[in-house]
Amino acid sequence: MSSQFNEIADIPREFLREGTQFMNRCAKPDKREFIKISQAVGIGFVVMGAIGMLSTIGRICANCSNIVARVCREAE
């Protein structure tokens, strides 16, 4: 029973140990690398925002044309 508890308790300890080893091996980006990453993320935000805006405008235009077509059919 005690060995099962020790095995279960070792899992978080091992995870924490491996996590600290990983963080110690990682290096912070230098200023130039950080700026490049920030620019790439910014361009991604702009592109995704433009796609979202265009799809919303297209949906609104399609909805408006359906409404106009319905009104024109009712007027006849």
All heavy atoms as a GROMACS GRO file, in nm:
protein
  584
    1MET      N    1   0.082  -0.119   0.000
    1MET     CA    2   0.000   0.000   0.000
    1MET      C    3   0.087   0.126   0.000
    1MET      O    4   0.060   0.221  -0.070
    1MET     CB    5  -0.092  -0.004   0.123
    1MET     CG    6  -0.190   0.106   0.127
    1MET     SD    7  -0.317   0.076   0.005
    1MET     CE    8  -0.435   0.193   0.051
    2SER      N    9   0.193   0.122   0.079
    2SER     CA   10   0.282   0.237   0.087
    2SER      C   11   0.358   0.258  -0.044
    2SER      O   12   0.384   0.372  -0.083
    2SER     CB   13   0.380   0.217   0.202
    2SER     OG   14   0.470   0.324   0.207
    3SER      N   15   0.392   0.149  -0.112
    3SER     CA   16   0.465   0.163  -0.238
    3SER      C   17   0.377   0.224  -0.346
    3SER      O   18   0.424   0.302  -0.429
    3SER     CB   19   0.519   0.028  -0.284
    3SER     OG   20   0.412  -0.059  -0.314
    4GLN      N   21   0.246   0.191  -0.344
    4GLN     CA   22   0.154   0.252  -0.441
    4GLN      C   23   0.144   0.402  -0.418
    4GLN      O   24   0.143   0.481  -0.512
    4GLN     CB   25   0.016   0.188  -0.430
    4GLN     CG   26   0.009   0.048  -0.484
    4GLN     CD   27  -0.130  -0.012  -0.466
    4GLN    OE1   28  -0.208   0.034  -0.384
    4GLN    NE2   29  -0.159  -0.114  -0.545
    5PHE      N   30   0.136   0.441  -0.290
    5PHE     CA   31   0.128   0.583  -0.259
    5PHE      C   32   0.254   0.656  -0.303
    5PHE      O   33   0.248   0.766  -0.358
    5PHE     CB   34   0.106   0.603  -0.108
    5PHE     CG   35   0.102   0.747  -0.067
    5PHE    CD1   36  -0.010   0.825  -0.094
    5PHE    CD2   37   0.211   0.807  -0.004
    5PHE    CE1   38  -0.013   0.959  -0.059
    5PHE    CE2   39   0.208   0.940   0.031
    5PHE     CZ   40   0.095   1.016   0.004
    6ASN      N   41   0.370   0.594  -0.280
    6ASN     CA   42   0.497   0.655  -0.322
    6ASN      C   43   0.504   0.669  -0.473
    6ASN      O   44   0.555   0.769  -0.525
    6ASN     CB   45   0.616   0.573  -0.271
    6ASN     CG   46   0.637   0.592  -0.122
    6ASN    OD1   47   0.593   0.691  -0.065
    6ASN    ND2   48   0.704   0.496  -0.060
    7GLU      N   49   0.454   0.568  -0.546
    7GLU     CA   50   0.453   0.576  -0.692
    7GLU      C   51   0.365   0.690  -0.740
    7GLU      O   52   0.402   0.764  -0.832
    7GLU     CB   53   0.406   0.444  -0.752
    7GLU     CG   54   0.505   0.332  -0.741
    7GLU     CD   55   0.451   0.201  -0.794
    7GLU    OE1   56   0.349   0.205  -0.867
    7GLU    OE2   57   0.510   0.096  -0.766
    8ILE      N   58   0.250   0.704  -0.678
    8ILE     CA   59   0.158   0.813  -0.717
    8ILE      C   60   0.217   0.948  -0.679
    8ILE      O   61   0.206   1.045  -0.753
    8ILE     CB   62   0.019   0.791  -0.652
    8ILE    CG1   63  -0.046   0.666  -0.712
    8ILE    CG2   64  -0.070   0.912  -0.672
    8ILE    CD1   65  -0.175   0.626  -0.645
    9ALA      N   66   0.283   0.957  -0.563
    9ALA     CA   67   0.342   1.084  -0.519
    9ALA      C   68   0.464   1.120  -0.603
    9ALA      O   69   0.499   1.238  -0.612
    9ALA     CB   70   0.380   1.074  -0.372
   10ASP      N   71   0.529   1.022  -0.664
   10ASP     CA   72   0.648   1.050  -0.746
   10ASP      C   73   0.611   1.117  -0.878
   10ASP      O   74   0.694   1.188  -0.935
   10ASP     CB   75   0.725   0.921  -0.775
   10ASP     CG   76   0.807   0.876  -0.656
   10ASP    OD1   77   0.832   0.961  -0.568
   10ASP    OD2   78   0.847   0.757  -0.651
   11ILE      N   79   0.491   1.097  -0.927
   11ILE     CA   80   0.451   1.154  -1.056
   11ILE      C   81   0.458   1.307  -1.055
   11ILE      O   82   0.524   1.366  -1.141
   11ILE     CB   83   0.312   1.102  -1.099
   11ILE    CG1   84   0.320   0.952  -1.124
   11ILE    CG2   85   0.261   1.176  -1.221
   11ILE    CD1   86   0.185   0.887  -1.150
   12PRO      N   87   0.396   1.376  -0.957
   12PRO     CA   88   0.409   1.523  -0.957
   12PRO      C   89   0.553   1.570  -0.933
   12PRO      O   90   0.596   1.670  -0.992
   12PRO     CB   91   0.319   1.569  -0.843
   12PRO     CG   92   0.230   1.456  -0.813
   12PRO     CD   93   0.301   1.332  -0.856
   13ARG      N   94   0.627   1.497  -0.848
   13ARG     CA   95   0.766   1.535  -0.824
   13ARG      C   96   0.849   1.526  -0.951
   13ARG      O   97   0.928   1.615  -0.984
   13ARG     CB   98   0.827   1.444  -0.717
   13ARG     CG   99   0.794   1.485  -0.577
   13ARG     CD  100   0.877   1.407  -0.477
   13ARG     NE  101   0.793   1.378  -0.362
   13ARG     CZ  102   0.763   1.258  -0.316
   13ARG    NH1  103   0.813   1.151  -0.373
   13ARG    NH2  104   0.684   1.244  -0.213
   14GLU      N  105   0.830   1.417  -1.025
   14GLU     CA  106   0.904   1.398  -1.150
   14GLU      C  107   0.865   1.505  -1.252
   14GLU      O  108   0.950   1.561  -1.322
   14GLU     CB  109   0.877   1.259  -1.206
   14GLU     CG  110   0.958   1.226  -1.327
   14GLU     CD  111   0.932   1.084  -1.376
   14GLU    OE1  112   0.894   0.999  -1.295
   14GLU    OE2  113   0.950   1.062  -1.497
   15PHE      N  114   0.735   1.536  -1.260
   15PHE     CA  115   0.688   1.639  -1.352
   15PHE      C  116   0.750   1.774  -1.317
   15PHE      O  117   0.796   1.848  -1.404
   15PHE     CB  118   0.536   1.647  -1.347
   15PHE     CG  119   0.478   1.752  -1.435
   15PHE    CD1  120   0.470   1.734  -1.572
   15PHE    CD2  121   0.432   1.872  -1.382
   15PHE    CE1  122   0.417   1.832  -1.655
   15PHE    CE2  123   0.380   1.970  -1.464
   15PHE     CZ  124   0.372   1.949  -1.600
   16LEU      N  125   0.753   1.807  -1.189
   16LEU     CA  126   0.810   1.933  -1.145
   16LEU      C  127   0.961   1.938  -1.174
   16LEU      O  128   1.013   2.039  -1.220
   16LEU     CB  129   0.786   1.952  -0.994
   16LEU     CG  130   0.826   2.085  -0.934
   16LEU    CD1  131   0.746   2.198  -0.998
   16LEU    CD2  132   0.805   2.083  -0.785
   17ARG      N  133   1.031   1.828  -1.151
   17ARG     CA  134   1.174   1.822  -1.177
   17ARG      C  135   1.203   1.841  -1.327
   17ARG      O  136   1.288   1.920  -1.366
   17ARG     CB  137   1.230   1.688  -1.129
   17ARG     CG  138   1.380   1.677  -1.144
   17ARG     CD  139   1.432   1.543  -1.092
   17ARG     NE  140   1.368   1.427  -1.152
   17ARG     CZ  141   1.398   1.377  -1.273
   17ARG    NH1  142   1.493   1.434  -1.346
   17ARG    NH2  143   1.336   1.271  -1.320
   18GLU      N  144   1.128   1.770  -1.410
   18GLU     CA  145   1.148   1.784  -1.555
   18GLU      C  146   1.112   1.924  -1.604
   18GLU      O  147   1.177   1.978  -1.692
   18GLU     CB  148   1.066   1.679  -1.629
   18GLU     CG  149   1.117   1.538  -1.612
   18GLU     CD  150   1.026   1.434  -1.677
   18GLU    OE1  151   0.919   1.472  -1.729
   18GLU    OE2  152   1.062   1.316  -1.674
   19GLY      N  153   1.008   1.982  -1.545
   19GLY     CA  154   0.969   2.119  -1.582
   19GLY      C  155   1.076   2.220  -1.548
   19GLY      O  156   1.106   2.310  -1.627
   20THR      N  157   1.137   2.205  -1.429
   20THR     CA  158   1.244   2.298  -1.392
   20THR      C  159   1.366   2.279  -1.481
   20THR      O  160   1.430   2.377  -1.519
   20THR     CB  161   1.286   2.281  -1.245
   20THR    OG1  162   1.239   2.160  -1.193
   20THR    CG2  163   1.243   2.393  -1.160
   21GLN      N  164   1.398   2.156  -1.515
   21GLN     CA  165   1.510   2.132  -1.607
   21GLN      C  166   1.484   2.197  -1.742
   21GLN      O  167   1.572   2.260  -1.800
   21GLN     CB  168   1.533   1.982  -1.626
   21GLN     CG  169   1.598   1.913  -1.509
   21GLN     CD  170   1.610   1.764  -1.531
   21GLN    OE1  171   1.554   1.709  -1.625
   21GLN    NE2  172   1.684   1.697  -1.442
   22PHE      N  173   1.361   2.186  -1.791
   22PHE     CA  174   1.326   2.245  -1.920
   22PHE      C  175   1.338   2.397  -1.914
   22PHE      O  176   1.394   2.460  -2.005
   22PHE     CB  177   1.184   2.204  -1.959
   22PHE     CG  178   1.136   2.267  -2.085
   22PHE    CD1  179   1.180   2.223  -2.207
   22PHE    CD2  180   1.045   2.373  -2.081
   22PHE    CE1  181   1.136   2.281  -2.325
   22PHE    CE2  182   1.001   2.432  -2.198
   22PHE     CZ  183   1.045   2.386  -2.320
   23MET      N  184   1.286   2.459  -1.808
   23MET     CA  185   1.292   2.605  -1.797
   23MET      C  186   1.436   2.654  -1.782
   23MET      O  187   1.471   2.762  -1.830
   23MET     CB  188   1.208   2.652  -1.677
   23MET     CG  189   1.059   2.632  -1.698
   23MET     SD  190   0.996   2.712  -1.845
   23MET     CE  191   1.009   2.883  -1.798
   24ASN      N  192   1.520   2.576  -1.716
   24ASN     CA  193   1.661   2.615  -1.701
   24ASN      C  194   1.735   2.606  -1.834
   24ASN      O  195   1.828   2.683  -1.859
   24ASN     CB  196   1.730   2.530  -1.595
   24ASN     CG  197   1.682   2.563  -1.456
   24ASN    OD1  198   1.634   2.673  -1.432
   24ASN    ND2  199   1.693   2.468  -1.365
   25ARG      N  200   1.696   2.512  -1.920
   25ARG     CA  201   1.762   2.497  -2.050
   25ARG      C  202   1.716   2.604  -2.149
   25ARG      O  203   1.790   2.638  -2.241
   25ARG     CB  204   1.730   2.360  -2.109
   25ARG     CG  205   1.834   2.260  -2.071
   25ARG     CD  206   1.814   2.132  -2.148
   25ARG     NE  207   1.784   2.029  -2.050
   25ARG     CZ  208   1.694   1.935  -2.062
   25ARG    NH1  209   1.623   1.926  -2.170
   25ARG    NH2  210   1.674   1.846  -1.968
   26CYS      N  211   1.595   2.653  -2.133
   26CYS     CA  212   1.542   2.752  -2.228
   26CYS      C  213   1.614   2.885  -2.210
   26CYS      O  214   1.645   2.927  -2.100
   26CYS     CB  215   1.393   2.773  -2.205
   26CYS     SG  216   1.294   2.632  -2.251
   27ALA      N  217   1.634   2.952  -2.322
   27ALA     CA  218   1.699   3.084  -2.318
   27ALA      C  219   1.598   3.190  -2.360
   27ALA      O  220   1.512   3.166  -2.444
   27ALA     CB  221   1.817   3.086  -2.413
   28LYS      N  222   1.607   3.305  -2.297
   28LYS     CA  223   1.520   3.415  -2.335
   28LYS      C  224   1.564   3.467  -2.471
   28LYS      O  225   1.682   3.470  -2.502
   28LYS     CB  226   1.529   3.528  -2.233
   28LYS     CG  227   1.463   3.498  -2.103
   28LYS     CD  228   1.467   3.620  -2.014
   28LYS     CE  229   1.398   3.592  -1.884
   28LYS     NZ  230   1.402   3.709  -1.795
   29PRO      N  231   1.468   3.511  -2.554
   29PRO     CA  232   1.508   3.566  -2.684
   29PRO      C  233   1.576   3.702  -2.666
   29PRO      O  234   1.544   3.777  -2.575
   29PRO     CB  235   1.374   3.582  -2.758
   29PRO     CG  236   1.272   3.591  -2.651
   29PRO     CD  237   1.323   3.510  -2.536
   30ASP      N  238   1.670   3.729  -2.756
   30ASP     CA  239   1.734   3.861  -2.750
   30ASP      C  240   1.637   3.964  -2.810
   30ASP      O  241   1.529   3.930  -2.856
   30ASP     CB  242   1.869   3.861  -2.822
   30ASP     CG  243   1.858   3.822  -2.969
   30ASP    OD1  244   1.750   3.781  -3.010
   30ASP    OD2  245   1.959   3.833  -3.041
   31LYS      N  246   1.677   4.089  -2.808
   31LYS     CA  247   1.587   4.197  -2.849
   31LYS      C  248   1.544   4.182  -2.994
   31LYS      O  249   1.425   4.197  -3.026
   31LYS     CB  250   1.656   4.332  -2.828
   31LYS     CG  251   1.567   4.450  -2.852
   31LYS     CD  252   1.637   4.580  -2.818
   31LYS     CE  253   1.541   4.696  -2.840
   31LYS     NZ  254   1.602   4.823  -2.804
   32ARG      N  255   1.638   4.149  -3.082
   32ARG     CA  256   1.607   4.136  -3.226
   32ARG      C  257   1.508   4.021  -3.249
   32ARG      O  258   1.411   4.035  -3.324
   32ARG     CB  259   1.735   4.112  -3.303
   32ARG     CG  260   1.719   4.132  -3.452
   32ARG     CD  261   1.855   4.122  -3.523
   32ARG     NE  262   1.843   4.011  -3.617
   32ARG     CZ  263   1.905   3.895  -3.609
   32ARG    NH1  264   1.988   3.872  -3.510
   32ARG    NH2  265   1.886   3.802  -3.697
   33GLU      N  266   1.532   3.908  -3.182
   33GLU     CA  267   1.443   3.793  -3.199
   33GLU      C  268   1.304   3.823  -3.143
   33GLU      O  269   1.203   3.787  -3.203
   33GLU     CB  270   1.505   3.673  -3.127
   33GLU     CG  271   1.432   3.543  -3.151
   33GLU     CD  272   1.499   3.427  -3.080
   33GLU    OE1  273   1.590   3.448  -2.999
   33GLU    OE2  274   1.458   3.313  -3.109
   34PHE      N  275   1.298   3.892  -3.029
   34PHE     CA  276   1.170   3.928  -2.970
   34PHE      C  277   1.090   4.020  -3.063
   34PHE      O  278   0.970   4.003  -3.080
   34PHE     CB  279   1.192   3.997  -2.834
   34PHE     CG  280   1.066   4.040  -2.768
   34PHE    CD1  281   0.984   3.949  -2.706
   34PHE    CD2  282   1.027   4.174  -2.771
   34PHE    CE1  283   0.866   3.989  -2.645
   34PHE    CE2  284   0.911   4.214  -2.712
   34PHE     CZ  285   0.829   4.122  -2.648
   35ILE      N  286   1.158   4.116  -3.125
   35ILE     CA  287   1.090   4.208  -3.217
   35ILE      C  288   1.036   4.131  -3.338
   35ILE      O  289   0.923   4.154  -3.382
   35ILE     CB  290   1.185   4.322  -3.260
   35ILE    CG1  291   1.208   4.414  -3.140
   35ILE    CG2  292   1.130   4.399  -3.377
   35ILE    CD1  293   1.312   4.522  -3.163
   36LYS      N  294   1.114   4.036  -3.392
   36LYS     CA  295   1.068   3.957  -3.506
   36LYS      C  296   0.945   3.874  -3.470
   36LYS      O  297   0.849   3.866  -3.547
   36LYS     CB  298   1.179   3.864  -3.556
   36LYS     CG  299   1.279   3.932  -3.643
   36LYS     CD  300   1.370   3.829  -3.706
   36LYS     CE  301   1.441   3.894  -3.822
   36LYS     NZ  302   1.489   3.799  -3.918
   37ILE      N  303   0.948   3.812  -3.353
   37ILE     CA  304   0.833   3.733  -3.308
   37ILE      C  305   0.711   3.822  -3.290
   37ILE      O  306   0.600   3.788  -3.332
   37ILE     CB  307   0.867   3.658  -3.178
   37ILE    CG1  308   0.972   3.550  -3.204
   37ILE    CG2  309   0.742   3.596  -3.116
   37ILE    CD1  310   1.029   3.488  -3.079
   38SER      N  311   0.731   3.939  -3.229
   38SER     CA  312   0.620   4.033  -3.208
   38SER      C  313   0.561   4.080  -3.341
   38SER      O  314   0.439   4.093  -3.355
   38SER     CB  315   0.667   4.153  -3.127
   38SER     OG  316   0.714   4.112  -3.002
   39GLN      N  317   0.647   4.107  -3.439
   39GLN     CA  318   0.598   4.149  -3.570
   39GLN      C  319   0.517   4.038  -3.637
   39GLN      O  320   0.412   4.065  -3.695
   39GLN     CB  321   0.714   4.190  -3.660
   39GLN     CG  322   0.777   4.321  -3.621
   39GLN     CD  323   0.903   4.351  -3.703
   39GLN    OE1  324   0.961   4.262  -3.765
   39GLN    NE2  325   0.946   4.475  -3.700
   40ALA      N  326   0.565   3.915  -3.627
   40ALA     CA  327   0.494   3.803  -3.688
   40ALA      C  328   0.357   3.785  -3.623
   40ALA      O  329   0.256   3.764  -3.692
   40ALA     CB  330   0.576   3.676  -3.676
   41VAL      N  331   0.351   3.796  -3.492
   41VAL     CA  332   0.223   3.782  -3.421
   41VAL      C  333   0.131   3.898  -3.459
   41VAL      O  334   0.010   3.878  -3.482
   41VAL     CB  335   0.247   3.776  -3.269
   41VAL    CG1  336   0.116   3.787  -3.193
   41VAL    CG2  337   0.317   3.647  -3.232
   42GLY      N  338   0.185   4.019  -3.468
   42GLY     CA  339   0.104   4.135  -3.506
   42GLY      C  340   0.047   4.121  -3.645
   42GLY      O  341  -0.072   4.151  -3.668
   43ILE      N  342   0.128   4.076  -3.739
   43ILE     CA  343   0.080   4.055  -3.876
   43ILE      C  344  -0.029   3.948  -3.878
   43ILE      O  345  -0.131   3.962  -3.947
   43ILE     CB  346   0.197   4.018  -3.970
   43ILE    CG1  347   0.287   4.140  -3.991
   43ILE    CG2  348   0.146   3.965  -4.103
   43ILE    CD1  349   0.416   4.110  -4.062
   44GLY      N  350  -0.011   3.843  -3.798
   44GLY     CA  351  -0.114   3.739  -3.788
   44GLY      C  352  -0.245   3.794  -3.736
   44GLY      O  353  -0.353   3.760  -3.788
   45PHE      N  354  -0.239   3.879  -3.634
   45PHE     CA  355  -0.361   3.941  -3.581
   45PHE      C  356  -0.430   4.025  -3.688
   45PHE      O  357  -0.552   4.021  -3.703
   45PHE     CB  358  -0.329   4.029  -3.459
   45PHE     CG  359  -0.333   3.955  -3.329
   45PHE    CD1  360  -0.216   3.936  -3.257
   45PHE    CD2  361  -0.451   3.906  -3.279
   45PHE    CE1  362  -0.218   3.867  -3.138
   45PHE    CE2  363  -0.454   3.838  -3.158
   45PHE     CZ  364  -0.338   3.818  -3.087
   46VAL      N  365  -0.352   4.104  -3.761
   46VAL     CA  366  -0.410   4.190  -3.865
   46VAL      C  367  -0.474   4.106  -3.975
   46VAL      O  368  -0.587   4.136  -4.018
   46VAL     CB  369  -0.301   4.284  -3.923
   46VAL    CG1  370  -0.350   4.354  -4.047
   46VAL    CG2  371  -0.258   4.386  -3.818
   47VAL      N  372  -0.407   4.001  -4.019
   47VAL     CA  373  -0.462   3.916  -4.125
   47VAL      C  374  -0.590   3.848  -4.079
   47VAL      O  375  -0.691   3.847  -4.150
   47VAL     CB  376  -0.356   3.811  -4.170
   47VAL    CG1  377  -0.418   3.703  -4.258
   47VAL    CG2  378  -0.243   3.881  -4.244
   48MET      N  379  -0.588   3.791  -3.958
   48MET     CA  380  -0.708   3.723  -3.908
   48MET      C  381  -0.823   3.823  -3.888
   48MET      O  382  -0.939   3.792  -3.914
   48MET     CB  383  -0.678   3.650  -3.777
   48MET     CG  384  -0.586   3.532  -3.794
   48MET     SD  385  -0.645   3.412  -3.914
   48MET     CE  386  -0.782   3.343  -3.826
   49GLY      N  387  -0.790   3.944  -3.843
   49GLY     CA  388  -0.893   4.048  -3.827
   49GLY      C  389  -0.952   4.089  -3.960
   49GLY      O  390  -1.073   4.108  -3.973
   50ALA      N  391  -0.868   4.100  -4.062
   50ALA     CA  392  -0.917   4.137  -4.195
   50ALA      C  393  -1.007   4.027  -4.252
   50ALA      O  394  -1.112   4.057  -4.310
   50ALA     CB  395  -0.799   4.162  -4.289
   51ILE      N  396  -0.967   3.902  -4.232
   51ILE     CA  397  -1.051   3.792  -4.280
   51ILE      C  398  -1.185   3.793  -4.209
   51ILE      O  399  -1.291   3.777  -4.272
   51ILE     CB  400  -0.978   3.656  -4.260
   51ILE    CG1  401  -0.860   3.646  -4.355
   51ILE    CG2  402  -1.073   3.539  -4.280
   51ILE    CD1  403  -0.770   3.527  -4.328
   52GLY      N  404  -1.184   3.814  -4.080
   52GLY     CA  405  -1.310   3.821  -4.004
   52GLY      C  406  -1.398   3.937  -4.048
   52GLY      O  407  -1.519   3.923  -4.061
   53MET      N  408  -1.335   4.053  -4.072
   53MET     CA  409  -1.412   4.170  -4.115
   53MET      C  410  -1.473   4.147  -4.253
   53MET      O  411  -1.590   4.177  -4.276
   53MET     CB  412  -1.322   4.294  -4.118
   53MET     CG  413  -1.396   4.421  -4.152
   53MET     SD  414  -1.287   4.563  -4.164
   53MET     CE  415  -1.203   4.527  -4.317
   54LEU      N  416  -1.394   4.091  -4.345
   54LEU     CA  417  -1.446   4.066  -4.480
   54LEU      C  418  -1.558   3.964  -4.480
   54LEU      O  419  -1.658   3.980  -4.552
   54LEU     CB  420  -1.332   4.022  -4.572
   54LEU     CG  421  -1.227   4.129  -4.604
   54LEU    CD1  422  -1.113   4.068  -4.684
   54LEU    CD2  423  -1.291   4.244  -4.679
   55SER      N  424  -1.545   3.861  -4.398
   55SER     CA  425  -1.653   3.761  -4.393
   55SER      C  426  -1.779   3.820  -4.331
   55SER      O  427  -1.890   3.790  -4.375
   55SER     CB  428  -1.608   3.637  -4.316
   55SER     OG  429  -1.588   3.668  -4.180
   56THR      N  430  -1.763   3.908  -4.232
   56THR     CA  431  -1.880   3.973  -4.172
   56THR      C  432  -1.946   4.067  -4.272
   56THR      O  433  -2.069   4.069  -4.285
   56THR     CB  434  -1.837   4.052  -4.046
   56THR    OG1  435  -1.776   3.961  -3.955
   56THR    CG2  436  -1.957   4.117  -3.980
   57ILE      N  437  -1.866   4.144  -4.344
   57ILE     CA  438  -1.922   4.235  -4.444
   57ILE      C  439  -1.994   4.155  -4.552
   57ILE      O  440  -2.103   4.192  -4.597
   57ILE     CB  441  -1.812   4.325  -4.503
   57ILE    CG1  442  -1.767   4.426  -4.398
   57ILE    CG2  443  -1.860   4.397  -4.628
   57ILE    CD1  444  -1.648   4.509  -4.440
   58GLY      N  445  -1.934   4.045  -4.596
   58GLY     CA  446  -1.999   3.961  -4.697
   58GLY      C  447  -2.131   3.904  -4.649
   58GLY      O  448  -2.230   3.901  -4.723
   59ARG      N  449  -2.134   3.862  -4.523
   59ARG     CA  450  -2.259   3.808  -4.468
   59ARG      C  451  -2.365   3.916  -4.458
   59ARG      O  452  -2.482   3.894  -4.491
   59ARG     CB  453  -2.230   3.749  -4.331
   59ARG     CG  454  -2.348   3.670  -4.276
   59ARG     CD  455  -2.322   3.632  -4.134
   59ARG     NE  456  -2.289   3.756  -4.065
   59ARG     CZ  457  -2.237   3.764  -3.945
   59ARG    NH1  458  -2.210   3.658  -3.880
   59ARG    NH2  459  -2.211   3.879  -3.889
   60ILE      N  460  -2.325   4.036  -4.416
   60ILE     CA  461  -2.421   4.147  -4.405
   60ILE      C  462  -2.474   4.184  -4.542
   60ILE      O  463  -2.595   4.206  -4.559
   60ILE     CB  464  -2.355   4.268  -4.335
   60ILE    CG1  465  -2.331   4.236  -4.189
   60ILE    CG2  466  -2.440   4.393  -4.349
   60ILE    CD1  467  -2.249   4.340  -4.115
   61CYS      N  468  -2.386   4.191  -4.644
   61CYS     CA  469  -2.430   4.224  -4.779
   61CYS      C  470  -2.525   4.119  -4.834
   61CYS      O  471  -2.625   4.151  -4.898
   61CYS     CB  472  -2.310   4.241  -4.872
   61CYS     SG  473  -2.213   4.388  -4.836
   62ALA      N  474  -2.495   3.992  -4.809
   62ALA     CA  475  -2.582   3.885  -4.856
   62ALA      C  476  -2.717   3.894  -4.788
   62ALA      O  477  -2.822   3.876  -4.852
   62ALA     CB  478  -2.518   3.750  -4.829
   63ASN      N  479  -2.719   3.925  -4.660
   63ASN     CA  480  -2.844   3.938  -4.587
   63ASN      C  481  -2.925   4.056  -4.639
   63ASN      O  482  -3.047   4.047  -4.657
   63ASN     CB  483  -2.816   3.952  -4.438
   63ASN     CG  484  -2.941   3.937  -4.353
   63ASN    OD1  485  -3.038   3.876  -4.397
   63ASN    ND2  486  -2.936   3.990  -4.233
   64CYS      N  487  -2.857   4.168  -4.666
   64CYS     CA  488  -2.927   4.286  -4.717
   64CYS      C  489  -2.985   4.259  -4.856
   64CYS      O  490  -3.097   4.301  -4.886
   64CYS     CB  491  -2.832   4.405  -4.723
   64CYS     SG  492  -2.795   4.473  -4.562
   65SER      N  493  -2.911   4.190  -4.940
   65SER     CA  494  -2.962   4.161  -5.074
   65SER      C  495  -3.083   4.068  -5.067
   65SER      O  496  -3.176   4.081  -5.146
   65SER     CB  497  -2.854   4.102  -5.163
   65SER     OG  498  -2.814   3.976  -5.114
   66ASN      N  499  -3.084   3.976  -4.971
   66ASN     CA  500  -3.201   3.890  -4.953
   66ASN      C  501  -3.321   3.971  -4.909
   66ASN      O  502  -3.433   3.949  -4.955
   66ASN     CB  503  -3.172   3.781  -4.850
   66ASN     CG  504  -3.077   3.676  -4.902
   66ASN    OD1  505  -3.060   3.662  -5.022
   66ASN    ND2  506  -3.014   3.604  -4.810
   67ILE      N  507  -3.299   4.068  -4.821
   67ILE     CA  508  -3.410   4.152  -4.774
   67ILE      C  509  -3.462   4.237  -4.889
   67ILE      O  510  -3.584   4.249  -4.908
   67ILE     CB  511  -3.363   4.240  -4.656
   67ILE    CG1  512  -3.335   4.151  -4.534
   67ILE    CG2  513  -3.467   4.345  -4.622
   67ILE    CD1  514  -3.269   4.225  -4.419
   68VAL      N  515  -3.373   4.296  -4.969
   68VAL     CA  516  -3.416   4.379  -5.082
   68VAL      C  517  -3.493   4.295  -5.182
   68VAL      O  518  -3.597   4.337  -5.236
   68VAL     CB  519  -3.292   4.447  -5.147
   68VAL    CG1  520  -3.329   4.510  -5.280
   68VAL    CG2  521  -3.233   4.550  -5.053
   69ALA      N  522  -3.445   4.175  -5.210
   69ALA     CA  523  -3.514   4.088  -5.305
   69ALA      C  524  -3.653   4.052  -5.253
   69ALA      O  525  -3.751   4.048  -5.329
   69ALA     CB  526  -3.432   3.961  -5.330
   70ARG      N  527  -3.666   4.027  -5.125
   70ARG     CA  528  -3.795   3.993  -5.066
   70ARG      C  529  -3.890   4.111  -5.075
   70ARG      O  530  -4.008   4.095  -5.110
   70ARG     CB  531  -3.776   3.950  -4.921
   70ARG     CG  532  -3.900   3.887  -4.862
   70ARG     CD  533  -3.879   3.839  -4.719
   70ARG     NE  534  -3.753   3.770  -4.701
   70ARG     CZ  535  -3.672   3.789  -4.597
   70ARG    NH1  536  -3.705   3.875  -4.503
   70ARG    NH2  537  -3.560   3.723  -4.586
   71VAL      N  538  -3.841   4.232  -5.047
   71VAL     CA  539  -3.924   4.351  -5.054
   71VAL      C  540  -3.969   4.377  -5.198
   71VAL      O  541  -4.085   4.413  -5.223
   71VAL     CB  542  -3.849   4.473  -4.997
   71VAL    CG1  543  -3.920   4.602  -5.026
   71VAL    CG2  544  -3.828   4.457  -4.847
   72CYS      N  545  -3.877   4.357  -5.293
   72CYS     CA  546  -3.913   4.378  -5.434
   72CYS      C  547  -4.020   4.277  -5.479
   72CYS      O  548  -4.111   4.313  -5.554
   72CYS     CB  549  -3.789   4.365  -5.522
   72CYS     SG  550  -3.678   4.505  -5.505
   73ARG      N  551  -4.009   4.152  -5.434
   73ARG     CA  552  -4.110   4.052  -5.470
   73ARG      C  553  -4.245   4.086  -5.409
   73ARG      O  554  -4.348   4.066  -5.473
   73ARG     CB  555  -4.065   3.913  -5.422
   73ARG     CG  556  -3.980   3.841  -5.523
   73ARG     CD  557  -3.953   3.699  -5.482
   73ARG     NE  558  -3.815   3.694  -5.432
   73ARG     CZ  559  -3.776   3.645  -5.316
   73ARG    NH1  560  -3.862   3.587  -5.237
   73ARG    NH2  561  -3.650   3.650  -5.279
   74GLU      N  562  -4.244   4.138  -5.287
   74GLU     CA  563  -4.371   4.175  -5.222
   74GLU      C  564  -4.433   4.297  -5.287
   74GLU      O  565  -4.555   4.313  -5.288
   74GLU     CB  566  -4.348   4.199  -5.074
   74GLU     CG  567  -4.314   4.075  -4.995
   74GLU     CD  568  -4.278   4.105  -4.851
   74GLU    OE1  569  -4.278   4.222  -4.813
   74GLU    OE2  570  -4.246   4.009  -4.779
   75ALA      N  571  -4.352   4.386  -5.346
   75ALA     CA  572  -4.404   4.508  -5.407
   75ALA      C  573  -4.471   4.478  -5.540
   75ALA      O  574  -4.555   4.556  -5.586
   75ALA     CB  575  -4.292   4.608  -5.428
   76GLU      N  576  -4.435   4.368  -5.603
   76GLU     CA  577  -4.494   4.338  -5.733
   76GLU      C  578  -4.633   4.296  -5.718
   76GLU      O  579  -4.728   4.280  -5.707
   76GLU     CB  580  -4.416   4.225  -5.803
   76GLU     CG  581  -4.280   4.269  -5.845
   76GLU     CD  582  -4.202   4.154  -5.907
   76GLU    OE1  583  -4.246   4.037  -5.899
   76GLU    OE2  584  -4.096   4.180  -5.964
   0.00000   0.00000   0.00000
